[in-house]
């Protein structure tokens, strides 16, 4: 479970921190919002896939996205 201020790792460097987190019932998993230092992302807007979030001292692989992960096209609202 994510709350806030968990470190976001990119390889062996702390790339940023989670600013808020909770359980995403639509996704069926924890969801966190955070910031990553742009100097570590030379290929922006393509995000590298090696992000990890440290939760209770354990690094957990994560999926990063700059787009909404649920209903990005707003189709549920229109149906």
Secondary structure, DSSP 8 states (H G I E B T S, - for coil): ---S--EEEETTEEEEEEEEEEEETTTTEEEEEEEE-GGG-TTTTS--S-EEEEETTEEEE----SS-SS-TT-HHHH-
